[in-house]
Amino acid sequence: MAYATQMAAARQGILTPQMQQVLAAETVHEADLIARVAEGRIVIPANRNHTSLVAGGIGAGLTTKINVNLGVSEDCCNVEKELNKVRRSIELKADAIMDLSTFGDTRAFRRRTVAISPVMIGTVPIYDAVARYGKDVAAISVDDFFDVVRIHAEDGVDFMTIHAGLTQTAVQRLRTNPRLTNVVSRGGSLLLDWMVTNDRENPFYEHFDRLLELCRQYDVTLSLGDGLRPGCLSDATDAAQIQELIILGELTKRCWQADVQVMIEGPGHVPLNEVVANMQLEKKLCHGAPFYVLGPIVTDVAPGYDHITSAIGGALAATYGADFLCYVTPAEHLRLPDEDDMKEGIIAARIAAHAADVAKGIPKAIDWDNAMSLARKELDWKRMFELAIDPEKAKAYRASSQPLDQEVCTMCGDLCAVKRSRKILEGK
């Protein structure tokens, strides 16, 4: 192979098979795709060991992608149930799946997930380090951490969340600017524990070149994690969050110097009026790298409905700079989501992503909406169901309340405005 990574290939003007797959799914021109991958404004997470992958692109000019989190935990360790979630996520058109397993034979589950998944797979290796070594996080060695990264790369993981920007400098910002909810990132809290207990620098920051070498070897895309993301509206856009973001921007340049693909993770809980500013800050400080956001969740008072609070923030975020939305389910803050929760989260995130694509003028995005509008005008129920983002739910609602006139619905019945206006204006 003449290139080590998708970025290296793009910088040589090579159109890879993975780039061809992205071109088949998007409306971007070939030259623009190659140029943006070379610049780092688009990433194509595609580990060379993920042989079942149909590659997707994330970044400038492409459709907004969505990610699904799943995986086993000590309290909920049903591997087959989680694998069913993987299959169901793919059916529901998720663009990526993150395995966040923290218990049991995590490698066996990860390998099975990679094997059956045509979509990109992400992980957070520090979670697995705790599960793998079965000891307190502070006792895990630097070599232990990097061994887990290597194992995940060998297993075909396409992108990895690494909280390399949570440095001692960022921790000091946290100490001098107290928060309402402290640190809510699981990976961030684990690293904070390790760093404070051992009085040492973040190993992923201190040995960042070692991390880049592994990523380059397998073409793993780095997803630089936000260990200090805000966990409530009160903590949004504070000194600790911005300090970490500044460091992530510096690390982004180091990734690009090594031909390693990189995207940046972002908040978190953010008031609606600060979402756009957060997108602008990330794009400015991280030099246009693709932005991957959790939500943002725009209010803290809706447990059980956080798929909605997240979709509101996600639609605005993606309109103004975010490229990749991590879904949030109704179970957020409450428990591990089940399959029904997962579906609700996926659909909400897909709605937010598509709404943003229409708003920012992604070519042909609005064609889907126009096709649905035409089907509604024609009262073509079969076509409406085909076009619905969730055909199952649309059909179930229609079936649950049948009108006397099958052409209309029970909301208006004989007073159907669509039917009446067609009769008047089109002679039908």
Secondary structure as UniProt FT lines:
FT   HELIX           6..11
FT   TURN            12..13
FT   HELIX           17..25
FT   HELIX           30..39
FT   STRAND          42..43
FT   TURN            48..49
FT   TURN            51..52
FT   STRAND          58..59
FT   TURN            60..61
FT   STRAND          65..70
FT   HELIX           79..91
FT   TURN            92..93
FT   STRAND          96..99
FT   HELIX           106..116
FT   STRAND          120..123
FT   HELIX           125..133
FT   HELIX           137..139
FT   HELIX           142..154
FT   TURN            155..156
FT   STRAND          159..162
FT   TURN            164..165
FT   HELIX           168..176
FT   HELIX           186..198
FT   HELIX           203..206
FT   HELIX           208..218
FT   STRAND          221..224
FT   TURN            227..228
FT   HELIX           233..235
FT   TURN            236..237
FT   HELIX           239..257
FT   TURN            258..259
FT   STRAND          262..266
FT   HELIX           272..274
FT   HELIX           275..285
FT   TURN            286..288
FT   STRAND          291..294
FT   TURN            295..296
FT   TURN            303..304
FT   HELIX           306..319
FT   TURN            320..321
FT   STRAND          324..326
FT   TURN            330..334
FT   HELIX           339..359
FT   TURN            360..361
FT   TURN            363..364
FT   HELIX           365..377
FT   TURN            378..379
FT   HELIX           381..387
FT   HELIX           391..400
FT   TURN            406..407
FT   TURN            410..412
FT   HELIX           413..415
FT   HELIX           417..425
//
